[in-house]
């Protein structure tokens, strides 16, 4: 790679790394800088739930983006394993969604999209309780991936295809004249230049976009997670109730999440109140977890947006600056669809999905409701 890459990606989480991988696969010279280690923020902390979907039949652009992830994750996982020898833990384990009366609109969306589902009659599983006031639906094609493994595989795969990875390099300012970006200045004073710049800095994106006159409203939303280690496996499907979930790992451990705490700001860490709240949720859904040890807890800072939708596209007045930010709790499932959209924008290819709904200068629409919330 020459000293000036075609694309400089600012942010090495799942969005930035996946975008870098697909850009490099398209023949572009790519460099990624990150303020810390790669993939150690929200991307690392997430549960790795990948809902099912069909991009050709999805009702909205956000559902199309999610469905692209569902259809492409098996192929990407196989590519990463072949290239790096790292198994990212992708498995189609199935799931059970518990819907309240207010959430039943999702059933019509599943049906229209051709998602295979079945209403559960009676007990959904021997050790699982259906929450009061909900109806359980089985989703056989729901999958999961192990986020830390997937990120390690992405880092290794990016290196294999020639991406230059530069950790511990925070961007401090833009170098610009009029509406053209000429570089970014790092905290050490180094100026990095590229043909195109992609902002994919997660919860830290707002401070990079604001100097360009773009204020999408990205803010950190802390999410806490509890990991249980029961004496024996208790269930095999992902369990989802609203924005809470239990994810059974193949080794028998169970991940319980997650809180949504915008009031925490950039403060990471776990709180006794949240751990208790998640424990109550988990043991109420699966009573057998009452005898399980809490092995560990962790938290991450999701990049929230005003309407829960990401911003993906060109920054107004700056044709060589793109953004891929604000994926909130859906970064893993939206990562491939976002990365392919970025690749298409950079290479001048018609995008697979309409990107008008994700414009960085759009007016947020709080009425938007994606088909899956976990």
Helices and strands as residue ranges (DSSP letters): E 5-10, H 14-25, E 30-33, H 42-45, E 49-50, H 61-84, E 95-99, G 101-103, H 105-113, E 118-119, E 135-139, E 143-144, H 147-160, E 164-166, E 171-177, E 180-186, E 191-192, E 194-199, G 202-204, H 206-209, G 210-212, E 219-229, E 238-241, E 244-248, E 254-257, G 262-264, H 272-285, G 287-291, E 293-304, E 311-315, E 318-325, G 328-330, H 331-347, G 356-358
